[in-house]
C-alpha cells in the first residue's frame, strides 16, 4: 500500500473514531418520567404474563381431572362389554395423544 494512501486511511480512521456514533434526536427529549413510566409498563406486563401462566396451569389441571373422570366413567360403564370398550378407549387415547402432541408441537413452534 502506498505511503500517501496509508496516511490518508489512518487520518480517516482517526476522524471516524474521534467523532463517535451519530446522535439520536429522540435522546434529547427523553426524561426520567419517561423511563419511570416505561418501567411501570414493563412491570404491569410481567404481572399480566404471570396471571396468564397461572390461569393456563389451572386450566390444564382441570382438564386433566375431567379426562380422568370421563375415562373412569367409560371403563365402569362398559367393563362387561369389551367389544365396545376397546374401540372407545382406542379413540380416547388416540385423540388425547393427537391433541397433546399437536399442542406441544404448536407450543414449540411459538417458542422459536
N, C-alpha and C positions, 0 to 999 in steps of 0.2 A: 504494500500500500504506500503510495507516495506520501512524503512528509507533510505537504500542504493539506492534503486530504485528511490525514490523520489529525492534524491540528484543528481543522475545521470541524471534524467529527467530535473531538474532545470538547471544543467550545460549545457546540450544540448540546451535547450531553450535559455539560456543566450548567448551561442555561435552563434546560428542562428540569434538572434535579433541583435547581435553586428556586424555580417558580412554583413548584408543587402542583397538586391536582387543582382543576378549576373549582371555584367556589359555587355552591348551590344557592340560588337566590332565596329558596324557602328557608334555609338555615337562619337567615337574619330575622325571620318572623316567628320562629318557634320560641315559646316562653315556657317557664316552669309550670304554668297552669296546663298547657297542652300536654306536657309529659305526665303530670299527675292524672289528668283525665284519661290519657291512654292507658296508664297503669290500672286505673279503676275499671276501665272497659275490659282489659285483659283478665282481671280478677273475676269479673262478672261472667265472662265467657268460660273460665275454668270451672266456676261453680255450676254453671249450666251443664257442662260436659260431665261433671261428677254426678249430678242429678240424673242425667240421661243414662249413665252407666248403671246407676242403682236401679232405675226402672227396668232396664234390659235384664239385669240379673234376676230380679223378682219375677219378671215375665217368664224367663227361662225356667225358674223353679216351679212356677205354677203350671206351665205346660208339661213339665216332666211328671208332676204329680197326677195331672189329668190323664196323661198317657198310661201311667201305671194302673190307674183306676179302670180305664177302659179295657186295658189288656186283661186285668183280673176278672172283670165282668164277662168278657168274651170267653175266657177259659172256663169260668164257672158255668156259664150258660150252655156251652157246647162240649163239656168234658165227656159226655157219653156218646157223642157223635163225631168221631174222628174224620169222617169224610167231609164234614162241613168245617170243623175246627182247623184242619191243616191248611186249606186254601185261605181261610180268613187270617190266620197267623202269618202265612206267607205274604199276603197282601199288606198286612200291617207292618211287618218288619221291612219288607221291600220298600214300601212307601216312606217309612221312617228313615231308613238309611239313605234313600234318594233325596229326601228333603234335607236331612242333616248334611249330606255330602255337598249338595248344591249350595246350602247356606255357607258352609265352610269355604267352598271354592270361591263364592262371591265375596266373602269377607277377606280372603287372602288377596283377591284382585284389587279390592278397595284400598288395602294397606300399602300396595305398591305405589 
